[in-house]
């Protein structure tokens, strides 16, 4: 279970107290709009406007709901208890429950994604620092899990930064997508209110009026919201898997922080497990699983049914809290892990120079060999050293086909690590000097 005390800002958004406070604000703003239009006397607005959020008792609302079997009626009844039935006479006037609940939900979802945007920005800052720190730290690039050409650890971090910037832009987009409210009455026709009340309430809440609603805000907006959260979680998992893979004993190029008193295994004292990255992987699975439920909520009966409601009460707090925690955890991983540069260097030597196979292949082609012949010769030499028979350079210098095209003395000049880092600065400029997501 995610410890909510570690995520006070997000936990507060989904608290009963905050939900009821927001519902009260919507009801008061609706009364204010009615009073401004002269549709109700100012005295009724003044009475409900005096109610303080601290006066709302979530437990009392729960007690009322047990008998009334309707949460919005229970809430309105509680307000009547606070100000008197007469003073609350025009409370909820012309509204239906979803007007208040859906608009409140939009406020909560917007607030939640604002928190997530702040967390992802911090992660990006940490990734950028690590990328700059290891801009030219050479390490093995791997495709299909096997050594390919070298890359730099800084480029790995730059890749993660660029991906997180794309996720940041998606979260900014869904923040705007979800920022709509609807106070349009029982089937969305404004029959009891007129659009003015909706416009007033939405403006004060930082929302836009939903262009056309039924009894609810359309759920394709919410499906997009949860899809963006799932994409962000998947990117976090991609980074977590990279760290987990690099911490394997056979590789051990990166290692999560490990405190003095920390224990890796109850049975094996030598163990240091990448548990933080594994946490992120598990949370990503959980977050992605909620997208199907959000998509299922799009198709509702006619102007509205209730099948979406129970789903959202679970997936909204759970998904945003899980992603909040995953972002926070990944940031702590990036800021705290150890990079074993010497291990990266020794791992590069495992292929005995074969990481230069593409360089040699290109040089042979430029020198006049056909591609098929050059590929065959280079592959043959790489296979010899792979089985333990000297280095790749030794094999090349002993191969008469190769030395007919490139001399033995010239071959060592092709084994230059600078070849792999020549364009790193260009890539960094493309990643880090472009405009970050706003």
Secondary structure as the mmCIF struct_conf table of DSSP 4:
data_model
#
loop_
_struct_conf.conf_type_id
_struct_conf.id
_struct_conf.beg_label_comp_id
_struct_conf.beg_label_asym_id
_struct_conf.beg_label_seq_id
_struct_conf.end_label_comp_id
_struct_conf.end_label_asym_id
_struct_conf.end_label_seq_id
HELX_RH_3T_P HELX_RH_3T_P1 UNK A 4 UNK A 6
HELX_RH_AL_P HELX_RH_AL_P1 UNK A 8 UNK A 13
TURN_TY1_P TURN_TY1_P1 UNK A 14 UNK A 14
BEND BEND1 UNK A 15 UNK A 15
HELX_RH_AL_P HELX_RH_AL_P2 UNK A 16 UNK A 36
TURN_TY1_P TURN_TY1_P2 UNK A 37 UNK A 38
BEND BEND2 UNK A 39 UNK A 40
HELX_RH_AL_P HELX_RH_AL_P3 UNK A 42 UNK A 49
TURN_TY1_P TURN_TY1_P3 UNK A 50 UNK A 50
HELX_RH_3T_P HELX_RH_3T_P2 UNK A 53 UNK A 55
HELX_RH_AL_P HELX_RH_AL_P4 UNK A 58 UNK A 68
HELX_RH_AL_P HELX_RH_AL_P5 UNK A 71 UNK A 83
TURN_TY1_P TURN_TY1_P4 UNK A 85 UNK A 94
HELX_RH_AL_P HELX_RH_AL_P6 UNK A 97 UNK A 133
TURN_TY1_P TURN_TY1_P5 UNK A 134 UNK A 136
STRN STRN1 UNK A 138 UNK A 143
TURN_TY1_P TURN_TY1_P6 UNK A 144 UNK A 145
STRN STRN2 UNK A 146 UNK A 152
HELX_RH_AL_P HELX_RH_AL_P7 UNK A 153 UNK A 177
TURN_TY1_P TURN_TY1_P7 UNK A 178 UNK A 178
STRN STRN3 UNK A 180 UNK A 181
TURN_TY1_P TURN_TY1_P8 UNK A 186 UNK A 187
BEND BEND3 UNK A 188 UNK A 189
TURN_TY1_P TURN_TY1_P9 UNK A 191 UNK A 193
HELX_RH_AL_P HELX_RH_AL_P8 UNK A 195 UNK A 205
TURN_TY1_P TURN_TY1_P10 UNK A 206 UNK A 206
STRN STRN4 UNK A 208 UNK A 209
BEND BEND4 UNK A 211 UNK A 212
BEND BEND5 UNK A 214 UNK A 216
TURN_TY1_P TURN_TY1_P11 UNK A 219 UNK A 219
HELX_RH_AL_P HELX_RH_AL_P9 UNK A 220 UNK A 246
TURN_TY1_P TURN_TY1_P12 UNK A 247 UNK A 247
BEND BEND6 UNK A 248 UNK A 248
TURN_TY1_P TURN_TY1_P13 UNK A 249 UNK A 251
BEND BEND7 UNK A 253 UNK A 253
STRN STRN5 UNK A 254 UNK A 255
TURN_TY1_P TURN_TY1_P14 UNK A 260 UNK A 261
BEND BEND8 UNK A 264 UNK A 264
BEND BEND9 UNK A 266 UNK A 267
TURN_TY1_P TURN_TY1_P15 UNK A 269 UNK A 270
HELX_RH_AL_P HELX_RH_AL_P10 UNK A 275 UNK A 296
TURN_TY1_P TURN_TY1_P16 UNK A 297 UNK A 298
BEND BEND10 UNK A 301 UNK A 301
TURN_TY1_P TURN_TY1_P17 UNK A 302 UNK A 303
BEND BEND11 UNK A 306 UNK A 306
HELX_RH_AL_P HELX_RH_AL_P11 UNK A 307 UNK A 336
STRN STRN6 UNK A 338 UNK A 339
HELX_RH_AL_P HELX_RH_AL_P12 UNK A 341 UNK A 348
HELX_RH_3T_P HELX_RH_3T_P3 UNK A 349 UNK A 351
TURN_TY1_P TURN_TY1_P18 UNK A 352 UNK A 353
HELX_RH_3T_P HELX_RH_3T_P4 UNK A 354 UNK A 356
HELX_RH_AL_P HELX_RH_AL_P13 UNK A 357 UNK A 366
TURN_TY1_P TURN_TY1_P19 UNK A 367 UNK A 368
HELX_RH_AL_P HELX_RH_AL_P14 UNK A 371 UNK A 386
TURN_TY1_P TURN_TY1_P20 UNK A 387 UNK A 388
BEND BEND12 UNK A 389 UNK A 390
HELX_RH_AL_P HELX_RH_AL_P15 UNK A 392 UNK A 398
HELX_RH_AL_P HELX_RH_AL_P16 UNK A 400 UNK A 405
BEND BEND13 UNK A 406 UNK A 406
HELX_RH_AL_P HELX_RH_AL_P17 UNK A 408 UNK A 411
HELX_RH_3T_P HELX_RH_3T_P5 UNK A 412 UNK A 414
TURN_TY1_P TURN_TY1_P21 UNK A 417 UNK A 417
HELX_RH_AL_P HELX_RH_AL_P18 UNK A 418 UNK A 421
TURN_TY1_P TURN_TY1_P22 UNK A 422 UNK A 423
HELX_RH_AL_P HELX_RH_AL_P19 UNK A 424 UNK A 432
BEND BEND14 UNK A 433 UNK A 434
HELX_LH_PP_P HELX_LH_PP_P1 UNK A 435 UNK A 437
#
